[in-house]
């Protein structure tokens, strides 16, 4: 196991994935800030969110710039949210994990050749995870998942099926229907019983998109893993803050995203571990 980790960490492809992930993470921060404001195309350059001053390129290095500036903008000394380096660092690590899960550079003689099937899987996972990061952070900040993200995600399902080597039309179509329909039914039932909104339609559309990109087989694991993570997080926050109650509203989108990512990377291994005792019998 130690040998495997050292092999991964010593690979130049791993560190290329880390650098690319950090750069993409910087772009995701732009999406997270501008999409809810409707200003995504308004400014071509990075701007200080406090005073609007342009940020020069040498102060816009992912992760590192935040530490070099001490967490404060050079132009106006306003605090820079920890969100920026956190998203960049998380995306960098996640891209490395994506490459480890779907390595597409294969040693062949004295060089390397590309495994095109794994390349498509890797691109799919990287784009999928990037979209989920944007949805999650926006939901954490504003308690919304913008339609401009979730609806195109659903609409692009046919393209995903066309290019993905493992996804088929039936699985993806059922994924959209079951993903959106199941959460919609739960939300509707909750409203009938309690006469109040218990789940936003943003979560419904997000799970429909997840089902379309991963297939209907992902729906139950995604909801299961997400629900477990959400329950433990909610209980932890109740104990730590002493402010939350069982009726407090917390965004479910980030936990759906976490459940989908767990299923994407570890789903087969988790299922094998759960079925192993039954097979041994």
Phi and psi in degrees as a GROMACS rama.xvg file:
@    title "Ramachandran Plot"
@    xaxis  label "Phi"
@    yaxis  label "Psi"
@TYPE xy
-62.0227  -40.2488  UNK-2
-61.6879  -41.163  UNK-3
-62.2019  -43.4232  UNK-4
-65.4395  -43.0692  UNK-5
-65.1083  -34.2864  UNK-6
-64.7255  -44.9755  UNK-7
-61.1766  -48.688  UNK-8
-71.2206  -22.7328  UNK-9
-88.81  -3.51506  UNK-10
-77.8618  131.211  UNK-11
-63.9201  -29.8913  UNK-12
-66.5417  -34.9059  UNK-13
-61.9252  -46.6883  UNK-14
-72.3039  -28.2723  UNK-15
-64.9627  -39.6467  UNK-16
-64.6253  -38.6168  UNK-17
-63.0394  -46.8161  UNK-18
-63.4715  -45.7345  UNK-19
-61.2536  -41.6068  UNK-20
-62.3973  -39.4779  UNK-21
-64.5861  -41.1375  UNK-22
-65.234  -45.4241  UNK-23
-62.4422  -37.8147  UNK-24
-59.9516  -37.0928  UNK-25
-62.91  -40.661  UNK-26
-66.2121  -37.8157  UNK-27
-62.9244  -35.8098  UNK-28
-60.9961  -37.9224  UNK-29
-62.599  -44.7253  UNK-30
-61.2623  -44.193  UNK-31
-60.9364  -38.2051  UNK-32
-80.0165  -43.4956  UNK-33
-89.7739  -31.1898  UNK-34
-61.8591  -48.0473  UNK-35
-63.6562  -29.4997  UNK-36
-82.2039  -12.8536  UNK-37
72.9288  26.2588  UNK-38
-117.705  24.1938  UNK-39
-58.8903  -40.5655  UNK-40
-99.5135  4.91964  UNK-41
-74.0254  -40.2096  UNK-42
-119.715  131.227  UNK-43
-84.5393  -30.2114  UNK-44
-99.4935  158.87  UNK-45
-69.501  136.036  UNK-46
-122.358  148.707  UNK-47
-66.2811  123.715  UNK-48
-67.236  -18.1979  UNK-49
-86.5627  -49.3609  UNK-50
-116.435  -8.14858  UNK-51
83.2543  5.70455  UNK-52
-71.9487  142.826  UNK-53
-63.1245  143.833  UNK-54
-100.268  118.313  UNK-55
-64.9717  154.957  UNK-56
-59.1312  -37.0532  UNK-57
-71.6235  -10.6538  UNK-58
-107.217  13.991  UNK-59
-122.289  35.253  UNK-60
-83.6278  124.724  UNK-61
-53.6471  136.836  UNK-62
66.8868  -55.0126  UNK-63
-63.976  -39.7458  UNK-64
-60.3458  -37.5536  UNK-65
-61.1382  -42.0395  UNK-66
-73.3712  -38.2227  UNK-67
-62.9987  -34.7469  UNK-68
-89.7763  -0.706864  UNK-69
67.0181  26.2858  UNK-70
75.5473  16.5729  UNK-71
-132.277  144.024  UNK-72
-68.6169  136.865  UNK-73
-69.9245  -30.879  UNK-74
-71.2123  -42.6991  UNK-75
-131.815  2.31534  UNK-76
63.7414  17.3851  UNK-77
-72.5355  151.249  UNK-78
-67.3718  137.507  UNK-79
-96.9943  126.527  UNK-80
-57.5874  141.287  UNK-81
-65.3182  -12.7348  UNK-82
-56.7581  -38.9842  UNK-83
-62.8829  -57.2409  UNK-84
-67.3976  -29.0672  UNK-85
-65.7908  -46.9407  UNK-86
-63.8149  -42.4171  UNK-87
-64.4189  -45.0997  UNK-88
-67.8115  -41.6751  UNK-89
-63.457  -43.043  UNK-90
-64.945  -37.8741  UNK-91
-60.9455  -47.2985  UNK-92
-65.806  -41.0589  UNK-93
-64.3557  -38.138  UNK-94
-66.0511  -35.165  UNK-95
-64.0713  -42.9368  UNK-96
-64.5877  -38.407  UNK-97
-59.4912  -44.3059  UNK-98
-66.7405  -39.4065  UNK-99
-62.6298  -37.9969  UNK-100
-73.0267  -35.9555  UNK-101
-129.356  67.7471  UNK-102
-69.6287  122.471  UNK-103
-107.936  -3.4314  UNK-104
-100.432  114.12  UNK-105
-114.492  132.557  UNK-106
-65.5982  133.563  UNK-107
-142.327  102.152  UNK-108
66.5327  -119.417  UNK-109
-98.5144  9.83118  UNK-110
-145.058  -153.997  UNK-111
-129.785  152.476  UNK-112
-130.701  158.036  UNK-113
-92.2265  129.348  UNK-114
-87.7736  100.261  UNK-115
-66.9365  -31.9718  UNK-116
-64.0485  -45.5506  UNK-117
-69.5195  -30.0409  UNK-118
-62.1547  -42.9492  UNK-119
-66.0639  -41.0076  UNK-120
-62.1278  -41.1119  UNK-121
-65.6446  -45.2208  UNK-122
-63.4077  -42.4483  UNK-123
-58.8171  -48.518  UNK-124
-65.4296  -39.9377  UNK-125
-64.8818  -44.9698  UNK-126
-67.2318  -44.1641  UNK-127
-58.1881  -48.5557  UNK-128
-65.831  -36.4827  UNK-129
-63.1211  -43.6653  UNK-130
-61.8935  -42.2161  UNK-131
-65.761  -35.7876  UNK-132
-62.2262  -46.5708  UNK-133
-60.3234  -48.3746  UNK-134
-59.1526  -43.0582  UNK-135
-65.4711  -47.1989  UNK-136
-69.4032  -39.7218  UNK-137
-61.688  -41.3784  UNK-138
-65.4326  -39.293  UNK-139
-64.5068  -38.3448  UNK-140
-77.5769  -43.3314  UNK-141
-122.931  -2.76727  UNK-142
60.6084  35.9046  UNK-143
-140.462  154.341  UNK-144
-121.498  106.142  UNK-145
-59.6557  138.678  UNK-146
-61.0464  -27.7543  UNK-147
-65.6023  -14.0867  UNK-148
-101.574  -50.8314  UNK-149
-70.098  -40.6343  UNK-150
-67.8332  -44.7444  UNK-151
-61.3747  -31.9226  UNK-152
-60.495  -43.6735  UNK-153
-67.0445  -43.2488  UNK-154
-64.6851  -28.1739  UNK-155
-84.3979  1.66878  UNK-156
-54.7425  -44.3474  UNK-157
-58.8037  -38.8424  UNK-158
-65.5921  -40.4371  UNK-159
-61.4901  -44.1787  UNK-160
-62.0106  -39.8103  UNK-161
-64.1202  -39.6056  UNK-162
-95.3817  -21.6997  UNK-163
-79.0592  131.595  UNK-164
-72.7489  -14.881  UNK-165
-114.911  -14.3886  UNK-166
-93.9597  138.32  UNK-167
-118.914  166.143  UNK-168
-63.4712  -41.7544  UNK-169
-64.2954  -46.9267  UNK-170
-61.6739  -43.9646  UNK-171
-68.8697  -42.7557  UNK-172
-62.9948  -45.4973  UNK-173
-64.3887  -33.5692  UNK-174
-61.1419  -43.8448  UNK-175
-64.0782  -47.2879  UNK-176
-67.2492  -47.3391  UNK-177
-71.1528  -40.7247  UNK-178
-61.1809  -52.9573  UNK-179
-70.4592  -41.5621  UNK-180
-66.7261  -38.5656  UNK-181
-66.643  -46.5046  UNK-182
-69.3923  -34.592  UNK-183
-63.5639  -41.1022  UNK-184
-63.8452  -40.7928  UNK-185
-64.4255  -44.3979  UNK-186
-63.0375  -41.8345  UNK-187
-65.764  -42.5175  UNK-188
-63.9073  -40.662  UNK-189
-62.3596  -40.2705  UNK-190
-67.0242  -38.5003  UNK-191
-63.244  -41.7272  UNK-192
-76.6439  -46.2326  UNK-193
-101.091  -14.7528  UNK-194
59.0604  38.1173  UNK-195
-152.523  156.741  UNK-196
-77.0427  122.788  UNK-197
-106.634  -16.5951  UNK-198
-149.445  133.389  UNK-199
-78.0204  156.313  UNK-200
-69.5662  -18.2877  UNK-201
-61.859  -39.2156  UNK-202
-64.6239  -39.3092  UNK-203
-60.9766  -48.375  UNK-204
-67.5797  -36.1456  UNK-205
-63.7068  -43.9892  UNK-206
-68.1826  -32.0736  UNK-207
-63.0753  -42.3702  UNK-208
-64.8509  -40.7306  UNK-209
-61.1515  -44.049  UNK-210
-62.7152  -37.0299  UNK-211
-68.4798  -35.6908  UNK-212
-86.4942  -23.6889  UNK-213
-116.22  -11.2563  UNK-214
94.4827  160.585  UNK-215
-63.6149  -23.9141  UNK-216
-63.0186  -18.5975  UNK-217
-85.4355  -14.8586  UNK-218
-63.3009  -55.7426  UNK-219
-61.1388  -48.7566  UNK-220
-60.7362  -39.7552  UNK-221
-61.2664  -48.1905  UNK-222
-66.2244  -39.5554  UNK-223
-64.3555  -53.7519  UNK-224
-62.5114  -41.3355  UNK-225
-65.5741  -40.1644  UNK-226
-65.7656  -42.2251  UNK-227
-63.2061  -46.3908  UNK-228
-63.4829  -41.5342  UNK-229
-64.889  -39.9417  UNK-230
-64.9441  -46.8174  UNK-231
-65.4707  -39.1389  UNK-232
-65.1891  -43.2875  UNK-233
-62.038  -43.2745  UNK-234
-64.8224  -40.5859  UNK-235
-62.2392  -44.8494  UNK-236
-65.9088  -34.9182  UNK-237
-62.6966  -41.2535  UNK-238
-70.817  -42.932  UNK-239
-73.7218  -49.5873  UNK-240
-85.052  -26.3743  UNK-241
57.6928  21.6261  UNK-242
-113.682  -36.8817  UNK-243
-70.8175  149.666  UNK-244
-127.158  177.927  UNK-245
-65.9574  -16.1473  UNK-246
-99.3878  0.207415  UNK-247
-69.8382  141.944  UNK-248
-86.3794  127.548  UNK-249
-127.847  144.757  UNK-250
-67.4514  134.665  UNK-251
-94.97  -18.7219  UNK-252
-54.6972  -47.7158  UNK-253
-59.9857  -32.4432  UNK-254
-77.3321  -33.838  UNK-255
-62.3527  -42.7689  UNK-256
-61.9258  -43.5815  UNK-257
-62.7576  -43.1809  UNK-258
-61.3708  -40.0187  UNK-259
-66.5296  -40.2749  UNK-260
-67.2791  -41.0659  UNK-261
-60.586  -44.0358  UNK-262
-64.759  -40.7578  UNK-263
-61.2818  -44.1885  UNK-264
-89.7179  -36.3866  UNK-265
-123.309  1.93417  UNK-266
-51.6139  -52.9267  UNK-267
-60.9292  -37.7675  UNK-268
-69.44  -39.0216  UNK-269
-64.9266  -43.4399  UNK-270
-63.9846  -40.5739  UNK-271
-63.2336  -41.0077  UNK-272
-65.2501  -36.0392  UNK-273
-74.1361  -32.1725  UNK-274
-86.8939  -17.5637  UNK-275
-55.4221  -47.3875  UNK-276
-60.2854  -34.3317  UNK-277
-70.7852  -37.6068  UNK-278
-69.3606  -38.9075  UNK-279
-61.8143  -30.1293  UNK-280
